[in-house]
Every structure is written in structure tokens, then in C-alpha cells.
Amino acid sequence: MKTCRPLNRNFILLISGQATSLLGNFTLKFALSMYVLEQTGSASVFAGILAAAMLPTILLSPFGGILADRANRRNIMAALDLLSGLAVLFTVLLLPLGKDIPIVTALLIILSVLAAFESPTVQACIPQMLSGDALLKGNAAVNQVAAIASLVTPFLGSLFYTAFGLRPVLSAAAACFFVTAFFECFIRLDNCKPTEHIRFRTLIKKDFSASIHFLCREQPGILKLLLLAALVSLFVAGVAVVGFPYLVRTVLALPAAYYGAAESIFGAAAISGSLYVGLSARKLRMKHLSAILSIFGICLIPAGIVFLLPISAYSRYFVMLAMFFVCQAGCSAFSACALSAIQSRTPAHLMGKVMAYVFTLSMCAQPLGQLLYGVLFDRLSDYVYWVLIPTGILVCMIGAASAGFFAGLEQTQPSSPGQD
């Protein structure tokens, strides 16, 4: 099998497209989150909208994986980003008509449908372009691009959202999607479409059977890794996605600029985690991932303890900021390592479908966690330590219990993702 260089024309175009796409996505999500929180003031309503927007991704991602393995991945990505830009642009035209919250919810659902097909396609492209140590470095590079986007967009989003309102931010996000589609048009990939011609229903059944057999029989370690990541995501995503903005904006009653600054700092944390993976690709081992999971839990405990202490809102904010900084750095490192482990153990003809299961299982946990923590933070807004501290202890226990699993997974030899 031919080993690809860490940087090649296709990968540079993919990274460039991901940079503009993520810039638009993160700016869009930040502005919409602030808008919904300002309009409703409720963590449970906010969490409910986020959860509803995730359902299409959960339900449709497996079909997105099948499409990624059966069609030209370049064409899929370009078409989906073009449709994303058009959806956002159409929303800009509809907002002056009123009923803002239903329109915003509809936009999030449409973007979720498109993401169900785009996310597994993008992840399936990376091992098609890179292999060996370059694969781990490539995933780290993708994480770095995402982290840089998350570093820049909260500041820009809060600045432009405060100065101009929601519609100009949406227009800028639409432009980012169009630029992404332009970059993706120049990517050159082999067409993954097989030569066989069978009925659609038979094709779906065949592909689902092949991927399920692979995960359950040939590589059960991958399935266990996905289930473990989904379990942790249930707790961590609920606290980070719903809890942190609610604690900053509602419980501590701090201005939106503080939340925007925190998101930028978390972007710097993600960059540091990805850089560590890229520089330590030869030294990192699967057994280190259990320690990273435990760190997630450890950091949530002091974030809860500060709400028991007689200190100011600003002091609580900075302690939370430090703890979530460590969590974000660890999350970035965990994501790059776990994805590379899965991709290196998956054959090319199943890559899109397996990547779809990665997103499906993690996304299944996220809306449950968001709904759960939305209700918990609403009902325990005066006692948030009863949410943060027990969650931290649970995640620590999961991390400690997973040490044996990761040590065993490290002993299994990965296959060649470029071969069937």
C-alpha cells in the first residue's frame, strides 16, 4: 500500500475547506445559542432545541456512511456545503417575518440533516489521503483547525452579534459555506462506487449487515470504544454544552463577552491538545486514554466545589474556566487518538459506514445528556454543585474502570485502512 505524505494537495484542500466550514459553523452556533438563551432564558428550552436538532444526525448518519462508501466523496462534500449555505441564506430572508425561535430551530434541524451525511464523508476521506503516522498527524491537524476556528469565532461572533445582530452573522456564515464548497470542488479522489448494480433496499441491507458484522465479530474493540465514548459524552457534553453557558449567563449573570472569551480560551486548549498529539504521535499509547477520561471527571469536582465557597461570581468563573480548559485539551487529544485507532483498524470499503457509527453513537448520547442536564441545572440552579461534583465522580470511576480495556485494545494489531 502506498504511504501518503502528511501534507498533499488533496489534504491541504480538505483542511482549507474545513477551516472555512468550521468558521461558519462555529460562528453560527455561537450566535444562535446566544440568541435562544436571550429569548428564552431557560436551560431546559435551550437543551430541548439542541436535542431536537441532533435527532436527524442520529437517525440519518448510518445512511450517510453508506453514501460515503458508494459515491464520490468530493461531490458529496461540495453539494452538502452548498446546501448548507443556501439554508442559512434562506433563514436570513425569513427572520423578518417573525416566529424567530421556530425558524432558528428549523435551521438547526436542516443543518443536522446535512451534517449526518457530511461528517462521516469527511472522516472517511482522511484515511483515503493519509496512512501510517501521517494518519494520526492528519487527525490532529483537523482537530487543530477546529480548535483555531473555535478560538477565533467566539470573539468574532460576540463582537459582530452584539454590534449588528443575528442576520449579518448568518450572512457571513453562509458565505463561509460557499467558500468551502469552492475548495472541495478541486479535491481529486478515487470514486468509491462499486460496479455492482442491485436494488436500493438490498444494498442498504447488505451494507448494514457487513458493517455490523465487522463491528460485532471482527473488531469488537472498536464497538466497545464507541460505546465507552458515548457513555462519557452523555455526562461531559451535557455539562459542557448546556451547563457551562447556562452557569456563565444565568447562574453567575455575567455578560455574553465572558462566555465568548471562555469559548476562545477553550479553542486554545483544543489547539494545545492537538499539538501534543501531533508532536507525540510515536509515543502516545491507547492505555493513556483511560487517564484522560479520569482527568475529565477530576476537573468537574473543583468546578462544583467553588459554588459551595463564599467567593465572587468572577472567582467562580475563573476556576471553572481553568477546569474546563484542561477538559477541552484532553478532549482534543482523546478524539484524535480514538479516531486514528478506529480508522487504522477499518478497511477502506467500510470506512464511511464505520465513521457514521462513530458519530451516531456519540450523537445518541449527546441529546440525552443535554436534556438531562438542562432539567438538572434548571431545577438545581441554586445548588449546581449537586450536579457538577457527582458527575465528576462518575466520570472518574468510568476512566479508572476502562484502564484494562484500553490496555487490551493496544495489543490488537490494526489493519490497513487503504485495503479491503
C-alpha positions in Angstrom: 0.0 0.0 0.0 1.3 3.4 -0.9 2.1 5.7 2.1 0.8 9.2 1.6 2.8 12.2 2.8 1.4 14.1 5.8 0.7 17.1 3.5 -0.5 16.6 0.0 -2.7 18.6 -2.4 -6.0 16.8 -1.5 -5.4 17.1 2.2 -4.5 20.8 2.0 -7.7 21.4 0.1 -9.7 19.4 2.6 -8.1 21.3 5.5 -8.8 24.6 3.8 -12.4 23.7 3.2 -12.8 22.5 6.8 -11.3 25.8 8.1 -13.9 28.0 6.3 -16.7 25.5 7.1 -15.9 25.3 10.8 -15.5 29.1 10.9 -19.1 29.4 9.6 -20.4 26.6 11.7 -19.0 27.8 15.0 -19.9 31.4 14.4 -23.4 30.3 13.5 -23.8 28.1 16.6 -22.4 30.7 18.9 -24.8 33.4 17.6 -27.8 31.1 17.6 -27.0 29.8 21.2 -26.8 33.4 22.5 -30.0 34.4 20.7 -32.0 31.4 22.0 -30.8 31.9 25.6 -31.6 35.6 25.4 -35.1 35.0 24.0 -36.0 32.1 26.4 -33.7 32.4 29.5 -34.3 28.7 30.1 -31.6 25.9 30.2 -34.3 23.2 29.5 -35.7 25.0 26.5 -32.2 25.7 25.2 -31.3 22.0 25.7 -34.6 20.8 24.1 -33.8 22.8 20.9 -30.3 21.4 20.8 -31.5 17.9 21.3 -34.2 18.2 18.7 -31.7 19.5 16.2 -29.5 16.4 16.8 -32.1 13.8 16.1 -31.7 13.9 12.3 -28.0 13.3 12.6 -28.6 10.3 14.9 -31.1 8.8 12.6 -29.5 9.5 9.2 -25.8 9.1 9.9 -25.7 5.4 9.1 -27.2 6.2 5.7 -24.6 9.0 5.3 -21.9 6.4 5.9 -23.4 4.1 3.2 -23.5 7.1 0.7 -19.9 7.9 1.6 -18.8 4.4 0.6 -20.9 4.2 -2.5 -20.4 7.6 -4.2 -17.8 10.2 -4.9 -16.9 11.7 -1.6 -15.7 15.0 -3.1 -19.1 15.6 -4.8 -20.9 14.8 -1.6 -19.0 17.3 0.5 -19.3 20.1 -2.1 -23.0 19.6 -2.6 -23.7 19.5 1.2 -21.8 22.6 1.9 -23.6 24.4 -0.9 -26.9 23.3 0.5 -25.8 24.5 4.0 -25.0 27.9 2.6 -28.4 28.1 0.9 -30.3 27.0 4.0 -28.6 29.7 6.1 -29.2 32.4 3.4 -32.9 31.4 3.2 -33.1 31.8 7.0 -31.8 35.4 6.7 -34.7 36.2 4.4 -37.3 34.5 6.7 -36.3 36.1 10.1 -38.0 39.5 9.5 -41.3 37.6 9.1 -41.4 36.8 12.9 -41.5 33.5 14.8 -37.8 33.6 15.3 -37.4 30.6 17.6 -39.2 28.1 15.3 -37.2 29.4 12.3 -33.9 29.0 14.2 -35.0 25.5 15.3 -35.8 24.6 11.7 -32.4 25.8 10.5 -30.6 23.8 13.2 -32.6 20.7 12.1 -31.8 21.2 8.4 -28.1 21.6 9.2 -28.3 18.5 11.3 -29.7 16.5 8.4 -26.9 17.7 6.1 -24.3 17.0 8.8 -25.5 13.4 9.0 -24.2 12.9 5.5 -21.1 15.2 5.6 -19.4 14.2 8.9 -18.8 10.5 8.0 -17.8 11.5 4.5 -15.1 14.0 5.7 -13.8 11.4 8.2 -13.7 8.7 5.6 -11.7 11.0 3.3 -8.8 11.4 5.7 -7.5 7.7 5.7 -8.1 7.8 1.9 -5.5 10.6 1.7 -3.1 9.6 4.6 -1.7 6.5 6.3 0.7 5.4 9.0 1.9 8.0 11.4 0.6 10.6 8.9 -3.0 9.5 9.7 -2.7 10.3 13.4 -1.0 13.6 12.5 -3.7 14.3 9.9 -6.5 13.8 12.5 -4.5 16.0 14.9 -4.3 18.7 12.2 -8.1 18.5 11.6 -8.6 19.0 15.3 -6.2 21.9 15.3 -8.1 23.6 12.5 -11.3 23.0 14.5 -9.6 24.4 17.6 -8.4 27.5 15.9 -11.9 28.1 14.5 -13.3 27.7 18.0 -10.6 30.1 19.3 -11.5 32.9 16.8 -15.2 32.5 16.3 -16.5 33.2 19.8 -14.7 36.6 19.9 -15.8 37.5 16.4 -19.3 36.1 17.0 -19.8 38.0 20.2 -18.4 41.2 18.6 -20.5 41.1 15.5 -23.6 39.7 17.2 -23.5 42.5 19.8 -22.8 45.1 17.2 -25.0 44.1 14.3 -27.4 41.4 15.5 -28.2 37.9 14.2 -28.8 38.4 10.5 -25.4 39.7 9.5 -23.8 36.8 11.4 -25.9 34.4 9.4 -25.0 36.0 6.1 -21.3 35.7 6.9 -21.7 32.0 7.9 -23.5 31.4 4.6 -20.5 32.9 2.7 -18.2 30.5 4.6 -20.2 27.5 3.4 -20.0 28.7 -0.2 -16.2 29.2 0.0 -15.9 25.6 1.5 -17.8 24.2 -1.5 -15.5 26.0 -3.8 -12.4 24.5 -2.2 -13.9 21.0 -2.2 -14.5 21.1 -6.0 -10.8 20.9 -6.6 -10.2 17.7 -4.5 -9.4 14.6 -6.5 -10.4 11.3 -5.0 -11.0 7.8 -6.4 -14.7 7.1 -6.9 -15.7 4.6 -4.2 -18.8 3.5 -6.1 -18.8 -0.3 -6.7 -19.5 -1.8 -10.1 -22.4 -4.0 -8.9 -26.0 -2.9 -9.6 -28.5 -4.0 -7.0 -31.8 -2.8 -5.6 -31.6 0.1 -3.1 -33.3 -1.9 -0.3 -31.0 -4.8 -0.9 -28.0 -2.5 -1.0 -28.9 -0.9 2.3 -29.4 -4.3 3.9 -26.1 -5.6 2.6 -24.1 -2.6 3.8 -25.7 -2.6 7.2 -25.1 -6.3 7.6 -21.4 -6.0 6.5 -20.7 -3.1 8.9 -22.5 -4.7 11.9 -20.6 -8.0 11.3 -17.3 -6.1 11.2 -18.0 -4.3 14.5 -19.5 -7.2 16.4 -17.4 -10.0 15.1 -14.2 -8.8 13.5 -13.4 -5.7 15.6 -15.5 -5.8 18.8 -12.9 -3.5 20.4 -14.0 -0.7 18.1 -17.6 -1.1 19.1 -16.7 -1.1 22.8 -14.6 2.0 22.3 -17.6 3.7 20.6 -19.9 2.7 23.5 -17.5 4.0 26.1 -17.0 7.3 24.3 -20.8 7.7 24.1 -21.2 7.0 27.8 -18.7 9.7 28.7 -20.2 12.0 26.2 -23.5 11.6 28.0 -22.0 13.4 31.0 -19.4 15.6 29.6 -21.4 17.0 26.7 -24.3 17.8 29.0 -22.2 19.7 31.4 -20.1 21.5 28.7 -22.6 22.3 26.0 -25.6 23.1 28.2 -24.1 23.6 31.7 -21.2 26.0 31.0 -23.1 28.7 29.0 -26.1 28.4 31.5 -23.8 28.8 34.5 -22.0 31.8 33.0 -25.0 33.6 31.6 -27.8 32.7 34.0 -26.4 31.5 37.3 -23.4 33.8 37.5 -25.2 36.5 35.5 -22.1 37.5 33.6 -22.2 39.3 30.2 -22.1 37.4 26.9 -18.5 38.7 26.4 -17.3 36.4 29.2 -18.8 33.4 27.6 -17.3 34.4 24.2 -13.9 34.8 25.9 -14.2 31.4 27.5 -15.0 29.8 24.2 -11.9 31.3 22.6 -9.8 30.1 25.5 -11.3 26.6 25.1 -10.2 26.8 21.5 -6.6 27.5 22.6 -6.9 24.4 24.9 -8.0 22.3 22.0 -5.1 23.5 19.9 -2.7 22.6 22.7 -4.2 19.1 22.9 -4.0 18.6 19.2 -0.4 19.9 19.1 0.6 17.5 21.8 -0.9 14.6 19.7 0.9 15.7 16.6 4.3 16.1 18.3 3.9 12.9 20.3 2.4 10.6 17.7 5.1 7.9 18.1 4.9 8.0 22.0 1.1 8.0 22.6 -0.5 4.7 23.6 -4.1 3.6 23.9 -3.6 3.0 27.6 -3.2 6.7 28.1 -6.8 7.3 27.1 -8.2 6.0 30.4 -6.1 8.6 32.3 -7.6 11.3 30.0 -11.1 10.2 30.9 -10.3 10.4 34.6 -9.0 13.9 34.2 -12.4 14.9 32.7 -14.0 13.8 36.0 -11.4 15.3 38.3 -11.8 18.7 36.7 -15.5 18.8 37.3 -15.2 18.4 41.0 -13.4 21.7 41.8 -15.8 23.4 39.3 -18.6 22.3 41.6 -16.8 23.0 44.9 -16.5 26.7 44.1 -20.3 27.1 44.3 -20.0 25.9 47.9 -17.5 28.7 48.8 -18.3 32.3 49.7 -16.5 33.8 46.7 -17.5 36.2 44.0 -19.0 35.3 40.6 -15.8 36.3 38.9 -13.7 33.9 41.1 -16.1 31.1 40.3 -15.9 31.9 36.6 -12.1 31.8 36.5 -11.9 28.4 38.4 -14.5 27.0 36.0 -12.5 28.4 33.1 -9.3 26.7 34.3 -11.0 23.3 34.8 -12.8 23.3 31.5 -9.6 24.4 29.8 -8.0 21.1 30.9 -11.1 19.2 29.9 -11.0 20.7 26.4 -7.3 19.9 25.9 -7.9 16.3 27.0 -10.9 16.0 24.8 -9.0 17.1 21.7 -6.2 14.6 22.4 -8.7 11.8 23.1 -10.6 12.5 19.9 -7.6 12.4 17.7 -6.2 9.2 19.2 -9.5 7.4 19.3 -10.4 8.3 15.7 -7.0 7.2 14.4 -7.3 3.9 16.3 -10.7 3.2 14.7 -9.6 4.3 11.2 -6.4 2.2 11.3 -8.5 -0.9 12.1 -11.2 -0.3 9.4 -10.9 -1.5 5.8 -11.5 1.1 3.1 -14.8 -0.3 1.8 -16.3 0.1 5.3 -14.7 3.4 6.3 -17.7 5.6 5.7 -20.1 3.3 7.4 -17.9 2.8 10.5 -17.3 6.6 10.7 -21.1 7.0 10.6 -21.4 4.7 13.6 -18.8 6.8 15.4 -21.0 9.9 15.0 -24.3 8.1 15.5 -23.3 6.6 18.9 -21.7 9.8 20.2 -24.7 11.8 19.0 -27.2 9.4 20.6 -25.7 10.2 24.0 -25.5 14.0 23.5 -29.2 14.9 23.3 -29.9 12.6 26.2 -27.2 14.3 28.2 -28.3 17.8 27.1 -31.9 17.1 28.1 -30.9 15.6 31.4 -28.6 18.4 32.4 -30.9 21.1 31.1 -33.5 19.8 33.6 -31.0 19.4 36.4 -29.5 22.8 36.0 -32.9 24.4 35.8 -34.1 22.6 39.0 -30.9 22.9 40.9 -29.8 26.4 39.8 -29.1 27.4 43.4 -27.3 24.1 44.1 -25.3 23.4 41.0 -22.6 21.6 43.0 -25.1 18.7 43.3 -24.8 18.4 39.5 -21.1 19.0 38.9 -19.5 17.1 41.8 -21.4 13.8 41.4 -20.9 13.9 37.6 -17.1 14.3 38.2 -17.0 11.3 40.5 -19.0 9.2 38.0 -16.6 10.1 35.1 -13.6 9.4 37.3 -14.9 5.9 38.0 -15.6 5.2 34.3 -12.0 6.3 33.5 -10.5 4.1 36.1 -12.6 1.1 35.1 -11.6 1.5 31.4 -7.9 1.0 32.0 -8.0 -2.7 31.4 -10.0 -2.2 28.2 -7.5 0.3 26.7 -4.5 -1.9 27.6 -6.2 -4.9 25.8 -7.1 -2.8 22.8 -3.5 -1.7 22.4 -2.5 -5.3 21.9 -4.7 -5.8 18.8 -2.9 -5.1 15.6 -4.5 -2.5 13.3 -5.4 -3.5 9.7 -4.5 -1.3 6.6 -7.3 1.2 6.0 -6.4 1.5 2.4 -7.0 -2.1 1.6 -10.2 -4.1 1.6 
